[in-house]
Amino acid sequence: MDKEETIKLIEESIKNKTETSSIEFKTARNDLPKSIWKSVSSFSHRPGGGIIVFGIDEDKNKHKLTIVGTDVIDNLQEKIGDLANNEMSFTLRPEYHILEMKGKAILAIYTGMPQSI
């Protein structure tokens, strides 16, 4: 998924103040969330894949999304790469997009099933 399409989908979700069936938001200011494997696995098996966005906080009770940014983009990329290489039953090559929204750095990761599966 290219960068422009990724940005468009993220902006649409922010406008609607909710995640979608193909986008999940994770705060991840300092580290990878412990439950991330579920999201990566789910999206990697979903037709069309999905986008996990680090640096956006979702408050479901208040129906609010807040761009908080993340300071550990390199760490997140490394840990997602390790997870994809070591925990998945097939080869997964996530696509990474480092984006800036409201002056804060966020990381969007697209995971989708490889074409050969």
mmCIF file of the C-alpha atoms, coordinates in Angstrom:
data_MODEL
# 
_entry.id   MODEL 
# 
loop_
_atom_site.group_PDB 
_atom_site.id 
_atom_site.type_symbol 
_atom_site.label_atom_id 
_atom_site.label_alt_id 
_atom_site.label_comp_id 
_atom_site.label_asym_id 
_atom_site.label_entity_id 
_atom_site.label_seq_id 
_atom_site.pdbx_PDB_ins_code 
_atom_site.Cartn_x 
_atom_site.Cartn_y 
_atom_site.Cartn_z 
_atom_site.occupancy 
_atom_site.B_iso_or_equiv 
_atom_site.pdbx_formal_charge 
_atom_site.auth_seq_id 
_atom_site.auth_comp_id 
_atom_site.auth_asym_id 
_atom_site.auth_atom_id 
_atom_site.pdbx_PDB_model_num 
ATOM 1   C CA . MET A 1 1   ? 0.000   0.000   0.000  1.00 0.00 ? 1   MET A CA 1 
ATOM 2   C CA . ASP A 1 2   ? 1.510   3.328   -0.980 1.00 0.00 ? 2   ASP A CA 1 
ATOM 3   C CA . LYS A 1 3   ? 2.081   6.266   1.343  1.00 0.00 ? 3   LYS A CA 1 
ATOM 4   C CA . GLU A 1 4   ? -0.667  8.470   -0.118 1.00 0.00 ? 4   GLU A CA 1 
ATOM 5   C CA . GLU A 1 5   ? -3.329  5.766   0.205  1.00 0.00 ? 5   GLU A CA 1 
ATOM 6   C CA . THR A 1 6   ? -2.178  5.064   3.763  1.00 0.00 ? 6   THR A CA 1 
ATOM 7   C CA . ILE A 1 7   ? -2.457  8.751   4.707  1.00 0.00 ? 7   ILE A CA 1 
ATOM 8   C CA . LYS A 1 8   ? -5.911  8.987   3.124  1.00 0.00 ? 8   LYS A CA 1 
ATOM 9   C CA . LEU A 1 9   ? -7.221  5.995   5.102  1.00 0.00 ? 9   LEU A CA 1 
ATOM 10  C CA . ILE A 1 10  ? -5.726  7.272   8.370  1.00 0.00 ? 10  ILE A CA 1 
ATOM 11  C CA . GLU A 1 11  ? -7.185  10.767  7.865  1.00 0.00 ? 11  GLU A CA 1 
ATOM 12  C CA . GLU A 1 12  ? -10.604 9.278   7.087  1.00 0.00 ? 12  GLU A CA 1 
ATOM 13  C CA . SER A 1 13  ? -10.532 7.230   10.296 1.00 0.00 ? 13  SER A CA 1 
ATOM 14  C CA . ILE A 1 14  ? -9.454  10.260  12.331 1.00 0.00 ? 14  ILE A CA 1 
ATOM 15  C CA . LYS A 1 15  ? -12.255 12.323  10.778 1.00 0.00 ? 15  LYS A CA 1 
ATOM 16  C CA . ASN A 1 16  ? -14.753 9.606   11.737 1.00 0.00 ? 16  ASN A CA 1 
ATOM 17  C CA . LYS A 1 17  ? -13.118 9.226   15.181 1.00 0.00 ? 17  LYS A CA 1 
ATOM 18  C CA . THR A 1 18  ? -12.869 5.453   14.976 1.00 0.00 ? 18  THR A CA 1 
ATOM 19  C CA . GLU A 1 19  ? -10.815 2.497   13.885 1.00 0.00 ? 19  GLU A CA 1 
ATOM 20  C CA . THR A 1 20  ? -12.095 0.505   10.918 1.00 0.00 ? 20  THR A CA 1 
ATOM 21  C CA . SER A 1 21  ? -11.903 -3.120  9.863  1.00 0.00 ? 21  SER A CA 1 
ATOM 22  C CA . SER A 1 22  ? -8.597  -2.291  8.167  1.00 0.00 ? 22  SER A CA 1 
ATOM 23  C CA . ILE A 1 23  ? -7.028  0.242   10.576 1.00 0.00 ? 23  ILE A CA 1 
ATOM 24  C CA . GLU A 1 24  ? -6.011  -0.054  14.216 1.00 0.00 ? 24  GLU A CA 1 
ATOM 25  C CA . PHE A 1 25  ? -4.492  2.700   16.328 1.00 0.00 ? 25  PHE A CA 1 
ATOM 26  C CA . LYS A 1 26  ? -1.918  2.063   19.049 1.00 0.00 ? 26  LYS A CA 1 
ATOM 27  C CA . THR A 1 27  ? -0.459  4.651   21.401 1.00 0.00 ? 27  THR A CA 1 
ATOM 28  C CA . ALA A 1 28  ? 3.047   3.081   21.525 1.00 0.00 ? 28  ALA A CA 1 
ATOM 29  C CA . ARG A 1 29  ? 4.802   6.194   22.775 1.00 0.00 ? 29  ARG A CA 1 
ATOM 30  C CA . ASN A 1 30  ? 7.677   4.261   24.328 1.00 0.00 ? 30  ASN A CA 1 
ATOM 31  C CA . ASP A 1 31  ? 7.453   0.620   23.225 1.00 0.00 ? 31  ASP A CA 1 
ATOM 32  C CA . LEU A 1 32  ? 5.563   -1.985  21.236 1.00 0.00 ? 32  LEU A CA 1 
ATOM 33  C CA . PRO A 1 33  ? 2.214   -2.941  22.822 1.00 0.00 ? 33  PRO A CA 1 
ATOM 34  C CA . LYS A 1 34  ? 2.245   -6.466  24.272 1.00 0.00 ? 34  LYS A CA 1 
ATOM 35  C CA . SER A 1 35  ? -0.882  -7.502  22.327 1.00 0.00 ? 35  SER A CA 1 
ATOM 36  C CA . ILE A 1 36  ? 0.486   -6.445  18.931 1.00 0.00 ? 36  ILE A CA 1 
ATOM 37  C CA . TRP A 1 37  ? 0.875   -10.010 17.658 1.00 0.00 ? 37  TRP A CA 1 
ATOM 38  C CA . LYS A 1 38  ? -2.933  -10.376 17.503 1.00 0.00 ? 38  LYS A CA 1 
ATOM 39  C CA . SER A 1 39  ? -3.248  -7.317  15.277 1.00 0.00 ? 39  SER A CA 1 
ATOM 40  C CA . VAL A 1 40  ? -0.369  -8.296  12.993 1.00 0.00 ? 40  VAL A CA 1 
ATOM 41  C CA . SER A 1 41  ? -1.662  -11.863 12.661 1.00 0.00 ? 41  SER A CA 1 
ATOM 42  C CA . SER A 1 42  ? -5.245  -10.779 12.077 1.00 0.00 ? 42  SER A CA 1 
ATOM 43  C CA . PHE A 1 43  ? -4.396  -8.232  9.390  1.00 0.00 ? 43  PHE A CA 1 
ATOM 44  C CA . SER A 1 44  ? -1.892  -10.528 7.693  1.00 0.00 ? 44  SER A CA 1 
ATOM 45  C CA . HIS A 1 45  ? -4.667  -13.099 7.184  1.00 0.00 ? 45  HIS A CA 1 
ATOM 46  C CA . ARG A 1 46  ? -7.338  -10.590 6.166  1.00 0.00 ? 46  ARG A CA 1 
ATOM 47  C CA . PRO A 1 47  ? -7.988  -10.118 2.433  1.00 0.00 ? 47  PRO A CA 1 
ATOM 48  C CA . GLY A 1 48  ? -6.514  -6.712  1.643  1.00 0.00 ? 48  GLY A CA 1 
ATOM 49  C CA . GLY A 1 49  ? -4.443  -6.682  4.823  1.00 0.00 ? 49  GLY A CA 1 
ATOM 50  C CA . GLY A 1 50  ? -4.577  -3.818  7.290  1.00 0.00 ? 50  GLY A CA 1 
ATOM 51  C CA . ILE A 1 51  ? -2.762  -0.852  8.751  1.00 0.00 ? 51  ILE A CA 1 
ATOM 52  C CA . ILE A 1 52  ? -1.509  -0.545  12.318 1.00 0.00 ? 52  ILE A CA 1 
ATOM 53  C CA . VAL A 1 53  ? -0.775  3.054   13.244 1.00 0.00 ? 53  VAL A CA 1 
ATOM 54  C CA . PHE A 1 54  ? 1.539   3.774   16.170 1.00 0.00 ? 54  PHE A CA 1 
ATOM 55  C CA . GLY A 1 55  ? 1.323   7.184   17.804 1.00 0.00 ? 55  GLY A CA 1 
ATOM 56  C CA . ILE A 1 56  ? -2.452  7.660   17.881 1.00 0.00 ? 56  ILE A CA 1 
ATOM 57  C CA . ASP A 1 57  ? -4.384  7.116   21.098 1.00 0.00 ? 57  ASP A CA 1 
ATOM 58  C CA . GLU A 1 58  ? -7.962  5.887   20.881 1.00 0.00 ? 58  GLU A CA 1 
ATOM 59  C CA . ASP A 1 59  ? -10.318 6.648   23.767 1.00 0.00 ? 59  ASP A CA 1 
ATOM 60  C CA . LYS A 1 60  ? -13.338 4.471   23.003 1.00 0.00 ? 60  LYS A CA 1 
ATOM 61  C CA . ASN A 1 61  ? -15.315 5.821   25.957 1.00 0.00 ? 61  ASN A CA 1 
ATOM 62  C CA . LYS A 1 62  ? -15.034 9.413   24.759 1.00 0.00 ? 62  LYS A CA 1 
ATOM 63  C CA . HIS A 1 63  ? -15.168 8.474   21.057 1.00 0.00 ? 63  HIS A CA 1 
ATOM 64  C CA . LYS A 1 64  ? -11.938 10.392  20.539 1.00 0.00 ? 64  LYS A CA 1 
ATOM 65  C CA . LEU A 1 65  ? -8.657  9.898   18.699 1.00 0.00 ? 65  LEU A CA 1 
ATOM 66  C CA . THR A 1 66  ? -5.589  11.887  19.742 1.00 0.00 ? 66  THR A CA 1 
ATOM 67  C CA . ILE A 1 67  ? -2.346  12.119  17.797 1.00 0.00 ? 67  ILE A CA 1 
ATOM 68  C CA . VAL A 1 68  ? 0.307   11.648  20.473 1.00 0.00 ? 68  VAL A CA 1 
ATOM 69  C CA . GLY A 1 69  ? 3.255   10.687  18.280 1.00 0.00 ? 69  GLY A CA 1 
ATOM 70  C CA . THR A 1 70  ? 5.934   8.152   19.094 1.00 0.00 ? 70  THR A CA 1 
ATOM 71  C CA . ASP A 1 71  ? 9.595   8.620   19.965 1.00 0.00 ? 71  ASP A CA 1 
ATOM 72  C CA . VAL A 1 72  ? 10.654  5.046   19.225 1.00 0.00 ? 72  VAL A CA 1 
ATOM 73  C CA . ILE A 1 73  ? 9.989   4.525   15.515 1.00 0.00 ? 73  ILE A CA 1 
ATOM 74  C CA . ASP A 1 74  ? 13.254  2.648   14.943 1.00 0.00 ? 74  ASP A CA 1 
ATOM 75  C CA . ASN A 1 75  ? 12.517  0.342   17.894 1.00 0.00 ? 75  ASN A CA 1 
ATOM 76  C CA . LEU A 1 76  ? 8.971   -0.316  16.667 1.00 0.00 ? 76  LEU A CA 1 
ATOM 77  C CA . GLN A 1 77  ? 10.194  -1.163  13.161 1.00 0.00 ? 77  GLN A CA 1 
ATOM 78  C CA . GLU A 1 78  ? 12.823  -3.545  14.523 1.00 0.00 ? 78  GLU A CA 1 
ATOM 79  C CA . LYS A 1 79  ? 10.397  -5.315  16.859 1.00 0.00 ? 79  LYS A CA 1 
ATOM 80  C CA . ILE A 1 80  ? 7.682   -5.656  14.195 1.00 0.00 ? 80  ILE A CA 1 
ATOM 81  C CA . GLY A 1 81  ? 10.309  -7.067  11.808 1.00 0.00 ? 81  GLY A CA 1 
ATOM 82  C CA . ASP A 1 82  ? 11.400  -9.567  14.457 1.00 0.00 ? 82  ASP A CA 1 
ATOM 83  C CA . LEU A 1 83  ? 7.799   -10.551 15.129 1.00 0.00 ? 83  LEU A CA 1 
ATOM 84  C CA . ALA A 1 84  ? 7.101   -11.007 11.406 1.00 0.00 ? 84  ALA A CA 1 
ATOM 85  C CA . ASN A 1 85  ? 10.231  -13.124 10.940 1.00 0.00 ? 85  ASN A CA 1 
ATOM 86  C CA . ASN A 1 86  ? 10.027  -15.221 14.106 1.00 0.00 ? 86  ASN A CA 1 
ATOM 87  C CA . GLU A 1 87  ? 6.368   -15.574 15.071 1.00 0.00 ? 87  GLU A CA 1 
ATOM 88  C CA . MET A 1 88  ? 4.464   -15.885 11.791 1.00 0.00 ? 88  MET A CA 1 
ATOM 89  C CA . SER A 1 89  ? 3.928   -19.249 10.106 1.00 0.00 ? 89  SER A CA 1 
ATOM 90  C CA . PHE A 1 90  ? 4.692   -17.675 6.714  1.00 0.00 ? 90  PHE A CA 1 
ATOM 91  C CA . THR A 1 91  ? 7.010   -14.957 5.470  1.00 0.00 ? 91  THR A CA 1 
ATOM 92  C CA . LEU A 1 92  ? 5.534   -11.533 6.164  1.00 0.00 ? 92  LEU A CA 1 
ATOM 93  C CA . ARG A 1 93  ? 7.148   -8.353  4.886  1.00 0.00 ? 93  ARG A CA 1 
ATOM 94  C CA . PRO A 1 94  ? 5.438   -5.353  6.489  1.00 0.00 ? 94  PRO A CA 1 
ATOM 95  C CA . GLU A 1 95  ? 5.516   -2.015  4.696  1.00 0.00 ? 95  GLU A CA 1 
ATOM 96  C CA . TYR A 1 96  ? 6.537   0.915   6.894  1.00 0.00 ? 96  TYR A CA 1 
ATOM 97  C CA . HIS A 1 97  ? 5.531   4.549   6.448  1.00 0.00 ? 97  HIS A CA 1 
ATOM 98  C CA . ILE A 1 98  ? 6.905   7.223   8.759  1.00 0.00 ? 98  ILE A CA 1 
ATOM 99  C CA . LEU A 1 99  ? 4.424   10.085  8.701  1.00 0.00 ? 99  LEU A CA 1 
ATOM 100 C CA . GLU A 1 100 ? 3.992   13.449  10.362 1.00 0.00 ? 100 GLU A CA 1 
ATOM 101 C CA . MET A 1 101 ? 0.575   14.501  11.606 1.00 0.00 ? 101 MET A CA 1 
ATOM 102 C CA . LYS A 1 102 ? -0.045  17.665  13.599 1.00 0.00 ? 102 LYS A CA 1 
ATOM 103 C CA . GLY A 1 103 ? 3.708   18.055  14.042 1.00 0.00 ? 103 GLY A CA 1 
ATOM 104 C CA . LYS A 1 104 ? 4.175   14.598  15.550 1.00 0.00 ? 104 LYS A CA 1 
ATOM 105 C CA . ALA A 1 105 ? 5.868   11.525  14.126 1.00 0.00 ? 105 ALA A CA 1 
ATOM 106 C CA . ILE A 1 106 ? 3.728   8.428   13.707 1.00 0.00 ? 106 ILE A CA 1 
ATOM 107 C CA . LEU A 1 107 ? 4.467   5.046   12.185 1.00 0.00 ? 107 LEU A CA 1 
ATOM 108 C CA . ALA A 1 108 ? 2.012   3.251   9.921  1.00 0.00 ? 108 ALA A CA 1 
ATOM 109 C CA . ILE A 1 109 ? 2.633   -0.403  9.171  1.00 0.00 ? 109 ILE A CA 1 
ATOM 110 C CA . TYR A 1 110 ? 0.762   -2.232  6.442  1.00 0.00 ? 110 TYR A CA 1 
ATOM 111 C CA . THR A 1 111 ? 0.555   -5.995  6.863  1.00 0.00 ? 111 THR A CA 1 
ATOM 112 C CA . GLY A 1 112 ? -1.014  -8.179  4.236  1.00 0.00 ? 112 GLY A CA 1 
ATOM 113 C CA . MET A 1 113 ? -0.892  -11.781 3.162  1.00 0.00 ? 113 MET A CA 1 
ATOM 114 C CA . PRO A 1 114 ? 1.867   -12.516 0.640  1.00 0.00 ? 114 PRO A CA 1 
ATOM 115 C CA . GLN A 1 115 ? 0.589   -13.050 -2.892 1.00 0.00 ? 115 GLN A CA 1 
ATOM 116 C CA . SER A 1 116 ? 1.903   -16.647 -3.033 1.00 0.00 ? 116 SER A CA 1 
ATOM 117 C CA . ILE A 1 117 ? -0.364  -17.874 -0.209 1.00 0.00 ? 117 ILE A CA 1 
# 
